[in-house]
Amino acid sequence: MNRAERWGILFSSGPCGYVVGAVIALQVTVPAIALFHEPPARFGFQMYSAQGGAEVTALDQRGVALDIDLGSMVAGSLRPELNWMQALPDRICQQTPEAMQVIVEQDERKSTVLCD
């Protein structure tokens, strides 16, 4: 069987041809539908894009913003698809003893944590 005959079997009107056609249609349809959802959309082209993110501010007892070394607490960047509101403020409080308050803003949400 030569190469042309093998491709002919794959794209024939038999069951194998229908399976190949369905897989190709699925590979085009899913990202096309996700393209119209608000980014970043799961299974979309912009799934891991740099849109969004989080803004983190640590304040001392006088209300002055502190420089925080996020590189020692987070691997890479603050990816927008992860929820940074839960564990990150507590981690900053542990790693930065002079911090009295940590504010994390992500999308339209804001979380303020008072450090012990």
Rosetta silent file (secondary structure, phi, psi, omega in degrees, C-alpha in Angstrom):
SEQUENCE: MNRAERWGILFSSGPCGYVVGAVIALQVTVPAIALFHEPPARFGFQMYSAQGGAEVTALDQRGVALDIDLGSMVAGSLRPELNWMQALPDRICQQTPEAMQVIVEQDERKSTVLCD
SCORE:     score description
SCORE:     0.000 S_00000001
   1 L     0.000  126.729 -179.909    0.000    0.000    0.000 S_00000001
   2 L   -89.756  178.046 -175.165    1.505    3.314   -1.009 S_00000001
   3 H   -62.289  -41.926 -179.070    1.213    6.693    0.699 S_00000001
   4 H   -63.289  -38.336  178.905   -1.703    7.947   -1.421 S_00000001
   5 H   -67.696  -37.810  177.714   -3.752    4.850   -0.623 S_00000001
   6 H   -64.176  -44.513  177.659   -3.146    5.279    3.126 S_00000001
   7 H   -65.323  -33.584  177.812   -4.312    8.910    3.022 S_00000001
   8 H   -64.592  -36.159  177.847   -7.289    7.797    0.965 S_00000001
   9 H   -67.663  -41.671 -179.617   -8.274    5.326    3.703 S_00000001
  10 H   -61.633  -42.849 -174.924   -8.039    8.036    6.391 S_00000001
  11 L  -101.498   18.908  177.650  -10.246   10.483    4.533 S_00000001
  12 L   -74.199  174.597 -178.375  -12.636    7.956    3.000 S_00000001
  13 L   -85.096    6.869  178.453  -16.338    8.006    3.761 S_00000001
  14 L   -78.501 -172.929 -177.630  -16.021    4.960    6.019 S_00000001
  15 H   -60.599  -36.893  179.815  -15.885    4.999    9.834 S_00000001
  16 H   -65.109  -39.557  178.780  -12.191    5.969    9.918 S_00000001
  17 H   -64.685  -37.356  178.750  -12.879    8.984    7.697 S_00000001
  18 H   -68.533  -38.012  178.742  -15.689   10.158    9.991 S_00000001
  19 H   -65.389  -45.727  178.798  -13.457    9.890   13.060 S_00000001
  20 H   -61.871  -43.016  178.611  -10.678   11.909   11.406 S_00000001
  21 H   -63.057  -39.817  179.206  -13.201   14.519   10.285 S_00000001
  22 H   -66.706  -40.453  179.270  -14.701   14.764   13.786 S_00000001
  23 H   -64.465  -43.918  178.677  -11.271   15.214   15.399 S_00000001
  24 H   -63.982  -43.260  178.867  -10.333   17.977   12.954 S_00000001
  25 H   -62.375  -39.436  178.843  -13.690   19.707   13.465 S_00000001
  26 H   -65.588  -39.277  179.971  -13.227   19.530   17.248 S_00000001
  27 H   -67.385  -23.545  178.086   -9.729   21.032   17.026 S_00000001
  28 H   -92.475  -39.265 -173.789  -11.126   24.019   15.136 S_00000001
  29 H   -70.151  -46.216 -175.675  -14.448   24.437   16.971 S_00000001
  30 H   -60.532  -50.838  177.361  -13.289   24.465   20.623 S_00000001
  31 H   -65.934  -31.631  178.700  -10.747   27.306   20.253 S_00000001
  32 H   -65.416  -39.863  177.281  -13.148   29.217   17.977 S_00000001
  33 H   -68.385  -43.164 -179.186  -15.859   29.131   20.665 S_00000001
  34 H   -66.008  -24.353  179.660  -13.372   30.042   23.413 S_00000001
  35 H   -61.776  -28.713 -177.275  -12.187   32.998   21.347 S_00000001
  36 L   -92.650   -1.993  173.859  -15.482   34.780   22.005 S_00000001
  37 L   -82.441  163.184  179.420  -15.387   34.293   25.790 S_00000001
  38 L   -69.597  130.696 -177.564  -13.821   36.942   27.998 S_00000001
  39 L   -74.669  154.920  -11.057  -10.052   36.408   28.174 S_00000001
  40 L   -78.315  129.475 -178.788   -8.308   34.545   29.568 S_00000001
  41 L  -105.539  138.007  178.301  -10.690   31.681   28.751 S_00000001
  42 L   -60.994  135.487 -176.941   -9.887   28.064   29.452 S_00000001
  43 L    70.309   10.798  178.653   -9.009   26.255   26.190 S_00000001
  44 L   -95.499  171.281 -179.434   -8.756   29.632   24.437 S_00000001
  45 L   -67.382  -28.768 -176.685   -5.844   31.128   22.554 S_00000001
  46 L  -101.217   27.461 -174.639   -5.236   33.623   25.356 S_00000001
  47 L   -57.826  -45.661 -178.365   -5.387   31.062   28.167 S_00000001
  48 L  -114.281   35.348  178.346   -1.956   31.856   29.623 S_00000001
  49 L   -77.432  171.622 -176.351   -1.516   35.359   28.305 S_00000001
  50 L   -89.125   21.171  177.381   -0.264   38.175   30.504 S_00000001
  51 L   -75.119  141.766  178.747   -3.647   39.886   30.730 S_00000001
  52 L    85.268 -137.614 -178.200   -4.756   40.698   34.216 S_00000001
  53 L   113.660 -165.422 -178.806   -2.520   39.756   37.086 S_00000001
  54 E  -139.395  149.288  176.556   -2.404   40.867   40.681 S_00000001
  55 E  -116.688  127.897 -175.816   -1.098   43.910   42.508 S_00000001
  56 E  -119.133  131.116  178.311    0.405   43.365   45.956 S_00000001
  57 E  -131.782  130.451  174.412    1.121   46.102   48.504 S_00000001
  58 E  -113.596  132.843 -178.161    2.578   45.651   51.974 S_00000001
  59 E  -115.915  143.316  175.678    2.309   48.523   54.446 S_00000001
  60 L   -87.303 -172.336 -174.824    4.291   49.084   57.634 S_00000001
  61 L   -67.322  -19.074  176.998    2.823   50.440   60.893 S_00000001
  62 L   -91.284   -3.964 -179.040    3.023   54.033   59.585 S_00000001
  63 L    87.660   13.702  179.544    1.147   53.128   56.379 S_00000001
  64 L   -88.932  135.017 -179.787    4.222   53.406   54.169 S_00000001
  65 E   -67.933  134.995  179.648    4.484   50.904   51.303 S_00000001
  66 E   -98.853  151.490  171.533    7.294   48.374   51.714 S_00000001
  67 L   -80.819  123.400 -179.105    9.444   46.858   48.987 S_00000001
  68 L  -110.975  139.196  175.949    8.564   43.167   48.830 S_00000001
  69 L   -93.631   86.829 -179.342   10.712   40.513   47.172 S_00000001
  70 H   -68.436  -21.899 -179.843    7.993   38.483   45.434 S_00000001
  71 H   -62.080  -29.038  178.805   10.678   36.482   43.625 S_00000001
  72 H   -84.309  -10.726 -177.696   11.494   34.635   46.837 S_00000001
  73 L  -109.444  -26.674 -174.548    7.816   33.830   47.473 S_00000001
  74 L  -128.584  132.082  175.430    6.402   33.146   44.008 S_00000001
  75 L   -79.968  117.281 -179.973    7.921   31.143   41.177 S_00000001
  76 L    83.014 -142.795 -177.324    7.719   33.305   38.068 S_00000001
  77 L  -104.510  171.376  177.640    5.097   36.006   37.723 S_00000001
  78 L   -80.738   88.299 -175.984    1.661   36.498   39.283 S_00000001
  79 L   -65.373  138.688 -173.322   -0.312   34.611   36.631 S_00000001
  80 L   -70.200  -21.151 -176.713   -3.848   35.953   36.188 S_00000001
  81 L   -83.568   -7.722  178.299   -5.643   32.587   36.187 S_00000001
  82 L   -96.179  149.264  178.869   -4.517   31.771   39.750 S_00000001
  83 L   -90.286  108.599 -177.817   -6.242   33.098   42.865 S_00000001
  84 L   -91.400   -0.849 -175.577   -3.619   35.072   44.806 S_00000001
  85 L   -73.495  -24.363 -170.859   -6.080   36.263   47.473 S_00000001
  86 L   -86.228  -66.219 -169.736   -5.818   33.208   49.717 S_00000001
  87 L   -91.210  -27.677 -173.736   -2.241   32.150   50.475 S_00000001
  88 H   -63.361  -44.592  179.755   -0.103   35.050   49.268 S_00000001
  89 H   -60.028  -40.684  178.566   -0.975   37.639   51.977 S_00000001
  90 H   -64.309  -39.964  178.934   -0.175   35.162   54.774 S_00000001
  91 H   -64.336  -40.897  178.483    3.114   34.254   53.102 S_00000001
  92 H   -65.534  -39.615  177.512    4.075   37.927   52.805 S_00000001
  93 H   -60.979  -39.582  179.572    3.251   38.467   56.487 S_00000001
  94 H   -69.379  -41.682 -174.217    5.564   35.562   57.404 S_00000001
  95 H   -82.335  -20.279 -176.708    8.426   36.655   55.134 S_00000001
  96 L  -122.889   89.713 -174.312    8.209   40.401   55.893 S_00000001
  97 L   -64.151  -25.581 -179.687    8.124   40.925   59.663 S_00000001
  98 L   -80.407   -6.387  179.256    7.841   44.735   59.405 S_00000001
  99 L   -75.992  131.461  176.772    4.589   44.434   57.376 S_00000001
 100 L  -104.783  -23.035 -176.674    1.456   45.294   59.336 S_00000001
 101 E  -149.546  138.380  177.278   -1.008   45.059   56.459 S_00000001
 102 E  -124.183  129.768  179.962   -0.996   43.321   53.059 S_00000001
 103 E  -117.360  125.010  176.935   -3.347   44.335   50.249 S_00000001
 104 E  -118.557  123.152  176.607   -3.848   42.086   47.221 S_00000001
 105 E  -115.246  124.746  179.382   -5.882   43.388   44.270 S_00000001
 106 E  -138.369  126.724 -173.858   -6.807   40.969   41.506 S_00000001
 107 L    55.346 -120.472  179.407   -9.276   41.758   38.741 S_00000001
 108 L  -107.675   13.877 -179.206  -11.994   43.738   40.514 S_00000001
 109 E  -103.210  152.605  179.693  -11.485   42.044   43.886 S_00000001
 110 E  -140.362  133.274  179.553   -9.489   43.366   46.810 S_00000001
 111 E  -126.769  129.729  177.528   -8.294   41.536   49.915 S_00000001
 112 E  -118.588  126.613 -178.946   -6.751   43.213   52.955 S_00000001
 113 E  -121.799  131.100  174.689   -5.004   41.116   55.614 S_00000001
 114 E   -90.697  127.536 -179.590   -3.683   42.440   58.921 S_00000001
 115 L   -80.840  149.909  179.004   -0.439   40.776   59.958 S_00000001
 116 L   -77.660    0.000    0.000    0.056   39.531   63.519 S_00000001
